[in-house]
Amino acid sequence: LHKPVGYVSGQAEDGHQPAVTLINARSHWHGDASRIRFSPAQLKGLAPAGRLDIDSVGLLVLTQDGRVARTLIGEDSTVDKEYLVRVAYDQVTENVQAAFPPERLARLRHGLSLDGQPLKPALVDWQNPEQLRFVLNEGKKRQIRRMCEQVGLKVTGLKRIRIGRVVLGKLPVGQWRYLDAHEAF
C-alpha cells in the first residue's frame, strides 16, 4: 500500500482511519501484474507489518502471516527499510546540505541513542541538497524524526520507498497491489 498522510498504520485513533481501510477493489492499482483478483475475504486478519507515522507517506506492507511480520519488524530483523527524508536546518530550507555540519551527518549514521538504547548503524546520505536517504534495519517509534531532532534537523517530509526487496516504485498514493513472487520475505 502507498499510505497517504492522514492514515494511521494500525488501529484507528483520534478519529483517523487505519490504512487497511484503503484495501478494497476500487483502490487496487490497475498496474498490478499479479493477476490476483481481490475478494473482501482477503481482508480477514490483515494487519500492517510495521508502522508509518500518520504524517508520513510511502510503502506499507500488510499481511495475515505473523512470520512475515516478525521477519520485517521483529527485534532480530535484518530487513532494510529505505526512506527519503526532506529536512530543514535552523531557518535553512534550501540547500540544507551546504549548511549542515558533516560531523552531524556522521552522528546520524552511528552514535545516537533513543530511549536509552544505542541505535544500530544506519546508511544516511544526501539524495539532493534538501533530502536525505536513510536505510535502517530497525524501526523504533518515530525513529527518523527523533534522530534528526538530535542533530538539529527538522523533518518536513518522510517517504518510505523500500522494505527489503519490495519497492514502492510507481504505485500511486492511496492504492495497493499484491506482492510479486520475487518479493517474498
JOGIQUI-V728046 format. One record per run of one state. SS is the DSSP state (alpha for helix, beta for strand, coil for the rest). FROM is the first residue (numbers start at 1). LEN is the number of residues. If there is no record, write none. Layout:
ss-><SS | SS>
from-><FROM | FROM>
len-><LEN | LEN>
//
This chain:
ss-><coil | beta | coil | beta | coil | beta | coil | beta | coil | beta | alpha | coil | beta | coil | alpha | coil | beta | coil | beta | coil | beta | coil | alpha | coil | beta | coil | beta | coil | alpha | coil | alpha | coil | beta | coil | beta | coil | beta | coil | beta | coil | alpha | coil | beta | coil | beta | coil | beta | coil | alpha | coil>
from-><1 | 2 | 4 | 8 | 9 | 13 | 14 | 16 | 17 | 18 | 19 | 23 | 28 | 29 | 40 | 44 | 47 | 49 | 57 | 60 | 62 | 64 | 66 | 74 | 81 | 90 | 92 | 93 | 96 | 100 | 102 | 110 | 113 | 115 | 117 | 119 | 123 | 129 | 131 | 137 | 143 | 151 | 153 | 164 | 166 | 168 | 176 | 177 | 181 | 184>
len-><1 | 2 | 4 | 1 | 4 | 1 | 2 | 1 | 1 | 1 | 4 | 5 | 1 | 11 | 4 | 3 | 2 | 8 | 3 | 2 | 2 | 2 | 8 | 7 | 9 | 2 | 1 | 3 | 4 | 2 | 8 | 3 | 2 | 2 | 2 | 4 | 6 | 2 | 6 | 6 | 8 | 2 | 11 | 2 | 2 | 8 | 1 | 4 | 3 | 2>
//
